[in-house]
Amino acid sequence: MNTDLAVWEAETMHPNFLHVARAHHARSSLNGAVSSHRFGDSVSFRALKDFLVAAAEHAEQLFVGVLGGDIVVTFNANARVPNPDPTPTSTSRKRRRDPEEEEVEAQIARVRANLGEAAEKQQDSLEAAQSTVLRLLKTLCGTHGERCLESWGVSARKEAENGEAKPTHPGLILSARLRPGVAISLATLQRALQPAAFYDGLLTLRENANFGAKFQLPLTESSKVAESFGARSLALFSSVVTPPTKAPAQRSALVSPPPTPLRPHNDASS
């Protein structure tokens, strides 16, 4: 994209992102064609969804990553994300069994077995979790096409016992560890997590030591090396829900309508 046009696009979109950032207590800055918003060590899915709504047709240019110890949401007017095609390329009549699909299927089967009789009530959520993990594995990538999912897990909340209050959260929790040093497309993340796992959740920089045993997610050796040089890895936690098939479309009350594009001008402005 032409440099002047990219800067104009970022300047046009920045006020709307600023509105969202203030609502979620983020610190904002505009540098050329990049609008940046810092969130500290955690950011909720609610905030990420509000940024996507604010971006409207420019959502593919939104990214989330880590900079200087903070989670940062950026709009980069010059960025474009590769569109990975998860469609099998085999030309054989019988499609080969995908090892990743087998691994996901096996782990969901273990969760189902651990649930026992309660698994029947969670069947829709189990199927949703399985398809969500596969989309994360196949489609979540960085700006240069890097695979982003390092490790993942699905765990079940125990049902209330001995008169205890019933859990207020859904029964399944999806957790994932993402590759350090890679900015992730927010629109791609949303597509991978929807429709079941982009309602209640967050991204966080907190270390494994802060989480229970079932949320201890490892990094690959190359990512451990990256962390040793100061890169940080994001952890993702999400409740898996099964929403109604036809939920009415809603626009966040936090987000003002997208700004009306103005014709770019050639004179310099500060």
DOPA-359794 format. One line per 8 residues: their letters; for each residue x, y, z of C-alpha. Coordinates in nm, 2 decimals, padded with zeros to 4 digits. Layout:
<nodes>
a = X Y Z  ...
</nodes>
This chain:
<nodes>
mntdlavw = 00.00 00.00 00.00  00.11 00.35 -00.07  00.28 00.50 00.24  00.07 00.82 00.24  -00.25 00.62 00.20  -00.15 00.37 00.47  -00.08 00.66 00.72  -00.41 00.82 00.62
eaetmhpn = -00.60 00.50 00.68  -00.44 00.45 01.03  -00.52 00.81 01.12  -00.88 00.76 01.01  -00.93 00.44 01.21  -00.73 00.55 01.52  -01.01 00.76 01.69  -01.25 00.46 01.69
flhvarah = -00.98 00.23 01.83  -00.90 00.49 02.09  -01.26 00.49 02.20  -01.25 00.11 02.26  -00.90 00.13 02.42  -01.02 00.38 02.68  -01.33 00.17 02.76  -01.09 -00.12 02.84
harsslng = -00.82 00.09 03.02  -00.55 00.04 02.75  -00.28 00.29 02.66  -00.28 00.40 02.30  -00.04 00.55 02.05  -00.03 00.63 01.68  00.29 00.59 01.48  00.27 00.63 01.11
avsshrfg = 00.05 00.35 00.97  00.03 00.17 01.30  -00.23 00.23 01.58  -00.12 00.05 01.90  -00.30 -00.02 02.23  -00.13 -00.17 02.54  -00.32 -00.39 02.79  -00.07 -00.50 03.05
dsvsfral = -00.05 -00.88 03.11  -00.40 -00.98 03.02  -00.68 -00.89 02.77  -01.03 -01.02 02.76  -01.21 -01.16 02.46  -01.47 -00.88 02.51  -01.20 -00.62 02.44  -01.07 -00.81 02.14
kdflvaaa = -01.43 -00.84 02.00  -01.48 -00.46 02.05  -01.17 -00.39 01.84  -01.29 -00.62 01.57  -01.62 -00.44 01.56  -01.45 -00.11 01.55  -01.23 -00.22 01.26  -01.53 -00.32 01.05
ehaeqlfv = -01.40 -00.41 00.70  -01.04 -00.35 00.81  -01.05 -00.64 01.07  -00.79 -00.84 00.88  -00.53 -00.57 00.97  -00.57 -00.61 01.34  -00.31 -00.82 01.54  -00.24 -00.91 01.89
gvlggdiv = 00.11 -00.97 02.02  00.36 -00.89 02.30  00.58 -00.58 02.32  00.79 -00.46 02.62  00.61 -00.70 02.86  00.26 -00.59 02.76  -00.01 -00.75 02.54  -00.06 -00.51 02.25
vtfnanar = -00.34 -00.49 02.00  -00.23 -00.32 01.68  -00.39 -00.20 01.36  -00.13 -00.20 01.08  -00.25 -00.05 00.76  00.03 -00.21 00.57  -00.01 -00.57 00.70  -00.17 -00.85 00.52
vpnpdptp = -00.21 -01.21 00.66  -00.16 -01.52 00.46  -00.48 -01.73 00.43  -00.38 -02.09 00.51  -00.58 -02.35 00.33  -00.66 -02.64 00.56  -00.81 -02.84 00.27  -00.63 -03.17 00.22
tstsrkrr = -00.41 -03.17 -00.09  -00.40 -03.55 -00.14  -00.53 -03.66 -00.47  -00.58 -04.02 -00.36  -00.94 -04.15 -00.36  -00.92 -04.22 00.01  -00.81 -03.93 00.22  -00.52 -04.01 00.44
rdpeeeev = -00.58 -03.99 00.82  -00.44 -03.66 00.96  -00.22 -03.72 01.26  -00.33 -03.39 01.42  -00.70 -03.49 01.38  -00.62 -03.82 01.54  -00.45 -03.65 01.84  -00.74 -03.41 01.89
eaqiarvr = -00.99 -03.69 01.86  -00.80 -03.90 02.12  -00.77 -03.62 02.37  -01.14 -03.53 02.35  -01.22 -03.90 02.39  -01.01 -03.90 02.72  -01.21 -03.59 02.84  -01.53 -03.77 02.75
anlgeaae = -01.42 -04.08 02.94  -01.33 -03.87 03.25  -01.67 -03.71 03.25  -01.84 -04.05 03.27  -02.22 -04.02 03.27  -02.20 -03.65 03.25  -02.05 -03.67 02.90  -02.39 -03.71 02.75
kqqdslea = -02.49 -03.36 02.87  -02.17 -03.22 02.74  -02.18 -03.39 02.40  -02.24 -03.06 02.20  -01.96 -02.89 02.39  -01.72 -03.17 02.33  -01.78 -03.17 01.96  -01.75 -02.79 01.96
aqstvlrl = -01.41 -02.81 02.15  -01.28 -03.07 01.90  -01.36 -02.86 01.59  -01.23 -02.55 01.76  -00.89 -02.70 01.83  -00.86 -02.83 01.48  -00.93 -02.48 01.34  -00.67 -02.34 01.57
lktlcgth = -00.41 -02.60 01.46  -00.49 -02.55 01.09  -00.55 -02.18 01.05  -00.39 -01.98 01.33  -00.08 -01.82 01.19  00.14 -01.51 01.21  00.20 -01.24 00.95  00.46 -01.46 00.77
gerclesw = 00.25 -01.78 00.78  00.41 -01.92 01.10  00.21 -02.18 01.29  00.11 -02.03 01.62  -00.04 -02.31 01.84  00.24 -02.46 02.06  00.02 -02.68 02.28  -00.34 -02.71 02.39
gvsarkea = -00.57 -02.88 02.63  -00.94 -02.93 02.70  -01.05 -02.99 03.06  -01.39 -03.04 03.23  -01.52 -02.87 03.54  -01.64 -03.11 03.80  -02.01 -03.11 03.89  -02.11 -02.98 04.23
engeakpt = -02.11 -03.23 04.51  -02.24 -03.25 04.87  -02.48 -02.96 04.83  -02.22 -02.73 04.68  -02.34 -02.45 04.46  -02.34 -02.54 04.09  -02.06 -02.40 03.88  -02.15 -02.07 03.71
hpglilsa = -01.92 -02.13 03.42  -01.97 -02.38 03.13  -01.83 -02.73 03.18  -01.54 -02.73 02.94  -01.24 -02.50 02.94  -01.01 -02.47 02.63  -00.65 -02.37 02.71  -00.37 -02.31 02.46
rlrpgvai = -00.01 -02.19 02.46  00.08 -01.97 02.16  00.42 -01.93 01.99  00.63 -01.65 02.15  00.75 -01.36 01.94  00.47 -01.39 01.68  00.19 -01.14 01.62  -00.15 -01.31 01.56
slatlqra = -00.43 -01.20 01.33  -00.73 -01.12 01.55  -00.97 -01.19 01.27  -00.81 -01.54 01.22  -00.83 -01.60 01.59  -01.19 -01.51 01.60  -01.28 -01.74 01.30  -01.09 -02.02 01.47
lqpaafyd = -01.27 -01.98 01.81  -01.62 -01.91 01.69  -01.89 -02.01 01.73  -01.83 -02.19 02.06  -01.51 -02.05 02.22  -01.50 -01.67 02.17  -01.75 -01.57 02.43  -01.59 -01.59 02.77
glltlren = -01.21 -01.60 02.78  -00.88 -01.41 02.78  -00.52 -01.40 02.66  -00.26 -01.36 02.93  00.12 -01.34 02.98  00.11 -01.52 03.31  00.35 -01.81 03.35  00.25 -02.18 03.39
anfgakfq = 00.34 -02.16 03.76  00.03 -01.94 03.81  -00.21 -02.21 03.68  -00.33 -02.55 03.80  -00.17 -02.88 03.69  -00.43 -02.94 03.41  -00.34 -02.60 03.26  00.04 -02.66 03.24
lpltessk = 00.10 -02.62 02.87  00.46 -02.68 02.73  00.65 -02.50 02.47  00.86 -02.65 02.19  01.23 -02.64 02.22  01.27 -02.36 01.97  01.01 -02.15 02.16  01.20 -02.21 02.48
vaesfgar = 01.51 -02.07 02.32  01.30 -01.77 02.20  01.18 -01.71 02.55  01.54 -01.73 02.68  01.61 -01.43 02.46  01.32 -01.23 02.60  01.03 -01.33 02.38  00.70 -01.39 02.57
slalfssv = 00.44 -01.65 02.51  00.06 -01.59 02.53  -00.17 -01.83 02.70  -00.53 -01.86 02.59  -00.82 -01.97 02.82  -01.18 -02.00 02.70  -01.51 -02.14 02.81  -01.66 -02.37 02.55
vtpptkap = -02.03 -02.29 02.51  -02.29 -02.40 02.26  -02.49 -02.08 02.17  -02.83 -02.09 02.00  -02.82 -02.16 01.63  -02.97 -01.83 01.54  -02.85 -01.57 01.78  -02.94 -01.21 01.69
aqrsalvs = -02.65 -01.00 01.57  -02.54 -00.74 01.83  -02.31 -00.45 01.82  -02.11 -00.36 02.13  -02.24 -00.05 02.31  -01.88 00.04 02.37  -01.80 00.10 02.01  -01.90 00.40 01.81
ppptplrp = -01.99 00.35 01.44  -01.68 00.32 01.21  -01.56 00.66 01.10  -01.66 00.79 00.77  -01.35 00.78 00.54  -01.23 01.12 00.44  -01.05 01.20 00.12  -00.68 01.19 00.18
hndass = -00.50 01.52 00.12  -00.14 01.58 00.02  -00.04 01.86 00.27  00.16 01.76 00.57  -00.02 01.75 00.91  00.11 01.69 01.26
</nodes>
